[in-house]
């Protein structure tokens, strides 16, 4: 079993409409998207799946502490290093 990897900054992406699965374990080789690593690494976590209806810039939380997951709310700036 592996611990999740937490980033220190969000990933900003020009997102397109459609169903998206955002990684919450941090082990994906295709961040910010899930590639199933949570299963291989046995993290006990699952991705956050959501429907994007409008194209546009999104900031995907990588500290995994946001109160508005999967979107960054700035929480990473308040966490110790």
N, C-alpha and C positions, 0 to 999 in steps of 0.2 A: 504494500500500500504506500502510495506517495502523497506527500503533502502538496497542497496547491502552490503554484508559483504566482506571486503577486507582483504586478508592475508598479512603477512609481508615477506614471503619467498615462492619461487616456490615449487611445488610438483614434485619431481623427480620420474619417473616411468619407468620401463622397458616395453616399449610399443610394442604391437603386430600389425601386419598389419590389416587393416580394416577401416571402417567408424567409426569415433569417434565424439562425441558431448561433448565439454568441457564447463563446467559450467562457467558462467560469473557473476552470481548473488551472489555466495558464500554461498547460503543456502542449496545446495545439501547435502544429507546425504551420497553420494557416490563420494565425490570429488576425482579427478578432473573432474569427469564425471557429466553430467547433469542428474538429476532425475525428472525434471519437476517442481522443487520447484519455479522457476521463475513465473510460472503460478499461483500456490497456494498462493505465497506471493505477487503477483501482483507487481513485481519489474519493469516491463516495459522492461526487458532485455531478450535476447535470447542467447542460447549457440552458440559457434563457432563450426561449423561442418567441419571436414576435413577428407581426406582420407590418412591414413598412408600406405605407400607402402613398407617400409623397417622396420624390427624390430630393436629396439635399445632404448637406454636411451634418454628420453625426459624430459625437465624441463618445466612444465606447469605454466604459470604466475598466481599468485593469488592476486597480487595487482591490476590487471586489468588495468594497465597503460602502459604496454609494447607497443612499437612501432611495434612489430612483433607478435601480438596475434595469437594464444594462447601461443606462446613460450615466455619464460622469456628472457629479454634482459638486465637485471640488473637494471632496472628503480627503483625497490623497494628499492635499496640501497641509492637512492637520495631523497626519500620521507621523510618528517618529520614524527615523531611518533605521 
